[in-house]
């Protein structure tokens, strides 16, 4: 498997999908038309929040999104193969088809305390940020992460 998260392009081989789902070649071939490849991305912040006399960490999902990717199945006969003509070799990922993303605001002074008490946030300090992405594939209700990466940054 090869995948470039900056261009959202790459190649996922049949063997990668068979391994991810635990399928046979025949099962993959029957389900191939219904596969959906997605590129997910996120930015998670960790804050130190003080409410009343208590200080505790809060994980905040600041940015998130998903691109559904165009894919094209590649058969062995398209590569000039003769012995296994028509065998599904894998899928070319050729970029985003459409996507959705969003952002949210982290805890700030004066907001209700995220611990569920009836107090307000007195202090909020950004401690660290983690940026990540993942390539996943879905078939009906089944979904598998094929590859992912995350990078932590201390604030």
N, C-alpha and C positions, 0 to 999 in steps of 0.2 A: 504494500500500500504506500502511495505517496500522496501528500496533501500539503498545500501551501495555504495557511490560514489568512494570509494577507490578500491573496487573489481569489480564495475560495475555489481553487481548481486542483485537480489531482486525479488519481486512479485508485479504485478499490477493487482488488482481485476477488474472484469467486471464493478462493480459499479463505480469505479474510472474513467473508460473510458466513461461510459454512462453519468456521470456527466460532464466530460470535454468536450465532443462533443455535449451533449444534445440529444443523440440517445435513441432508445428503445433497449430492449434485441435482438429483431429480426434484427434490423439494424446492431448492433454490430456483431452478428453472421455472417451476410452476408459480412461484411467488414473486419472480423478478419484476413483473409489470407493476406490482403494488408497492415496491420499496420506495421509501422517501428518505433522502439524505438531508441532514440539517447541520448548519454551523451555528452553535450557540456561543455567546460571549457574555462576560459579566465583569463588574468591578465591585468588590466587597470591601467595605471599610469596617474596622474595629475601633470603637470609641471607648474611652473611660468616662463613665457617666456618674455624676453624683446627684442623688435625690435625698433630701433630708440629711441624715448623717451617714448614709450608706453610699459607698462607691463600688461600682461593678462594671464588667465589660459588656458591651452591646455590639452584636454583629448587625451591620446595616448593608442591605443590598442596594447600592447606589445606582448602578447602571446594569441593564440586562437587555438581551435581544436574541433574535433568531433569524437566520436566513434559510429558507428552503432552497436547495440547490438543484439546478438543472442536472440531469444525468442522462447518459446514453449507454445502453448495453453494448458490449463488444463480444461478438461471437468468433469462434476460432476460424470459421470459413472466411470471415472478413479480414483475417490476418494471413490468409493464404494456406491455412492448414488443410490437410487432406484426410489424415487418419481420424480426426475427431470433428469433422465438418459439422458446424452448427452448435458445438459445445459452447456454453456460456463461459467466457473468460473473465469478465468483470465489468465495471462501470467507469466511464469517464465522467468526472465531475467538472462541469464547464462554467461554473459561476452561479451567483445568486439569481433565483427566479423572482422572489419577493421576500420581504422581511418585515419585522416589527421590532421596535425597541422602546425603551422607556427609562426614565430616571426618577429618582426620589431624593428627598432632602433628609439628611441625617438628623440625629437628635440635637436640639438647640435649647438654650436657656429659656425657661418659661413654658415649654411644652409639657404635656402630661408625662409623668415618669413611665418609661417602658416596662417597669417591673409590675405594673398593675395596681400599685398603691394609689391613693388619692393625693399624692404629692406632685410637685413639678420638678423639672430638671433644673438644678442649681448651677451645674458645671458640666461641660461636655468637651472632651479633648480627643482629637483624632490620634490614634496610636499606630495603626498600620493599615495598609491597603494591599489587596490581592487582586490581580488582574488575570483573567483566564479565558480559555476558549475550549470548545470540544466539537468533534465531528461525530455525529450519531446517525444511525439508520433505524428506520421503523418499518414494521410490517404489521399492519392492523394494530392490535393492542400491545404488541411486543416492540421494545425499543432497546437498542444496545449502543453504548459509547464505543467507538472504534479507536479513537485517539484523543488525547486532551493535553493541555499544558496550563500551568498557572505560575505566576511570578509574584512573590511577596515583596513588598516595599515597606520599610519601616518609616513611620512619619515622625 
